[in-house]
Amino acid sequence: MSIFITQGRYTREAIKGMITKPEDRADAVSRLFSKAGGRLLNYYVTFGEYDFLAIGEAPSETQMAAILMAAGSSGGVTGLRTTLAITSIEAKGAFAAASDLAPGFRSAGGV
């Protein structure tokens, strides 16, 4: 399964609602990932530009897109930003594959 890191912001209405009725959003996000065949690994409330950060596994990019669309359609979040993450072992394999490809690649402008 692929790992995805998503950051986002709560809407003003969502913040007002959570002040009135506090809740652990990790539970809802975990259920959403599960329904899509994935798994929530970690969920954090963050300071700064984004209000939360979720790290989860999804079976495919299509399923992750569905998770994001479902979350976005709720009206409680905005500004979702998602990054596909790979492990250091996977990165090592990518560097090894690149070492085979790089010698035959000509850069723009022939440099």
C-alpha positions as CSV (number, residue, x, y, z in Angstrom):
1,M,0.0,0.0,0.0
2,S,1.1,3.5,-0.7
3,I,1.7,6.0,2.1
4,F,0.1,9.5,1.9
5,I,0.7,12.6,4.1
6,T,-2.2,15.0,4.0
7,Q,-2.3,18.5,5.6
8,G,-5.4,20.6,5.8
9,R,-7.3,23.3,7.5
10,Y,-10.6,23.2,9.5
11,T,-13.3,25.6,8.4
12,R,-14.5,28.2,10.8
13,E,-17.8,26.3,11.1
14,A,-15.9,23.1,12.0
15,I,-13.8,24.8,14.7
16,K,-17.0,26.3,16.2
17,G,-18.6,22.9,16.2
18,M,-15.6,21.2,17.8
19,I,-15.5,23.9,20.5
20,T,-19.2,23.3,21.2
21,K,-18.8,19.5,21.1
22,P,-15.1,18.4,21.3
23,E,-14.2,15.3,19.4
24,D,-11.2,13.2,18.4
25,R,-11.2,13.6,14.6
26,A,-8.7,10.7,14.3
27,D,-11.6,8.3,14.9
28,A,-13.6,9.7,11.9
29,V,-10.5,9.9,9.7
30,S,-9.6,6.3,10.6
31,R,-13.1,5.1,9.7
32,L,-12.9,6.9,6.4
33,F,-9.5,5.2,5.5
34,S,-10.9,1.8,6.5
35,K,-14.0,2.2,4.3
36,A,-11.6,2.8,1.4
37,G,-9.5,-0.2,2.2
38,G,-6.7,1.8,3.8
39,R,-5.5,2.5,7.3
40,L,-4.8,5.7,9.2
41,L,-1.3,5.5,10.7
42,N,-1.2,8.8,12.6
43,Y,-3.2,12.0,13.0
44,Y,-1.9,15.2,14.5
45,V,-3.3,18.7,15.2
46,T,-0.7,21.1,14.1
47,F,0.3,24.8,14.5
48,G,1.0,27.1,11.6
49,E,-0.4,27.2,8.1
50,Y,-2.3,23.9,8.5
51,D,-4.5,22.7,11.3
52,F,-4.0,18.9,10.9
53,L,-1.7,16.3,9.4
54,A,-2.8,12.8,8.6
55,I,-0.5,10.0,7.6
56,G,-2.3,7.0,6.1
57,E,-2.0,4.0,3.8
58,A,-4.3,3.6,0.8
59,P,-4.4,0.7,-1.7
60,S,-4.1,3.1,-4.7
61,E,-4.0,6.7,-5.7
62,T,-7.6,6.4,-6.8
63,Q,-8.7,5.3,-3.4
64,M,-6.7,8.1,-1.8
65,A,-8.4,10.6,-4.1
66,A,-11.8,9.1,-3.0
67,I,-10.8,9.6,0.6
68,L,-9.8,13.2,0.0
69,M,-13.0,13.9,-2.0
70,A,-15.2,12.5,0.7
71,A,-13.4,14.5,3.4
72,G,-13.6,17.7,1.2
73,S,-17.3,17.2,0.5
74,S,-18.0,17.3,4.2
75,G,-17.6,21.1,4.3
76,G,-15.5,20.9,7.5
77,V,-12.0,21.0,5.9
78,T,-10.3,23.1,3.3
79,G,-6.9,23.5,1.7
80,L,-6.1,19.8,1.5
81,R,-2.5,19.1,0.4
82,T,-1.4,15.5,-0.1
83,T,2.1,14.1,-0.7
84,L,2.9,10.5,-1.7
85,A,5.7,9.2,0.6
86,I,8.1,6.3,0.0
87,T,10.2,4.5,2.5
88,S,14.0,5.0,2.6
89,I,14.3,1.4,1.2
90,E,12.1,2.3,-1.7
91,A,14.1,5.4,-2.3
92,K,17.3,3.4,-2.3
93,G,15.8,1.2,-5.1
94,A,14.8,4.4,-7.0
95,F,18.3,5.8,-6.7
96,A,19.7,2.4,-8.0
97,A,17.3,2.5,-10.9
98,A,18.2,6.1,-11.7
99,S,21.9,5.2,-11.8
100,D,21.1,2.9,-14.7
101,L,19.0,5.6,-16.5
102,A,21.0,8.7,-15.9
103,P,24.0,8.0,-18.2
104,G,21.7,7.8,-21.2
105,F,19.7,10.9,-20.5
106,R,20.5,14.2,-22.2
107,S,19.5,17.4,-20.4
108,A,17.5,20.2,-22.0
109,G,19.7,22.3,-24.3
110,G,22.1,19.4,-24.8
111,V,24.3,20.2,-21.8
